[in-house]
Amino acid sequence: MNWVKNREKASYLPKREPAKSEFRKELSWQGEKLGKKLRKSQYFTQMRASEARSSERTEPARRKIG
């Protein structure tokens, strides 16, 4: 979030919220950082899927004990 740092540095400038395009750039940069250009919703569905997978790994062991 570079614009936050810049705003703090330039406190004498009028404060403003980032433009939507800047926010989109930030999101796309985060997507590239993950190695994928994902939309926000896709990212969260993938997170949920990975959480489900990790829970499935632990489930069979519990079933075997029972």
C-alpha positions in Angstrom: 0.0 0.0 0.0 2.4 2.6 -1.2 -0.1 5.4 -1.4 -0.6 5.2 2.4 3.2 5.7 3.0 3.3 8.5 0.5 0.3 10.2 2.2 2.0 10.0 5.6 5.2 11.4 4.2 3.4 14.3 2.4 1.2 15.3 5.3 1.2 18.9 4.0 -0.6 17.7 0.9 -4.4 17.4 1.0 -5.4 13.9 2.1 -7.4 11.9 -0.4 -8.6 8.3 -0.8 -7.0 6.3 -3.6 -8.7 6.2 -7.0 -10.4 2.9 -7.9 -7.9 2.3 -10.6 -5.1 2.5 -8.0 -6.9 0.0 -5.8 -7.4 -2.3 -8.8 -3.6 -2.0 -9.5 -2.9 -2.9 -5.9 -5.1 -6.0 -6.1 -3.6 -7.1 -9.4 -0.1 -6.7 -7.9 -1.1 -8.8 -4.9 -2.4 -11.4 -7.4 0.9 -11.4 -9.3 2.7 -11.8 -6.0 0.8 -15.0 -5.5 1.8 -16.0 -9.0 -1.8 -15.7 -10.3 -3.9 -12.9 -11.6 -7.0 -13.6 -9.6 -10.1 -11.6 -9.0 -10.9 -11.0 -5.3 -13.7 -13.6 -5.2 -11.6 -16.3 -6.9 -8.9 -15.7 -4.4 -11.2 -16.2 -1.4 -12.9 -19.3 -2.9 -9.4 -20.8 -3.5 -8.5 -20.0 0.1 -11.6 -21.9 1.3 -10.9 -24.8 -1.0 -7.3 -25.1 0.4 -8.7 -24.9 4.0 -11.1 -27.7 3.1 -8.3 -29.8 1.7 -6.1 -29.3 4.8 -9.0 -30.4 7.0 -9.7 -33.5 4.8 -6.0 -34.5 5.4 -6.6 -34.7 9.2 -10.1 -36.2 9.0 -9.2 -39.8 7.9 -6.8 -40.3 10.8 -9.6 -39.4 13.3 -11.9 -41.9 11.5 -9.3 -44.7 11.7 -9.0 -44.2 15.5 -12.8 -44.4 15.9 
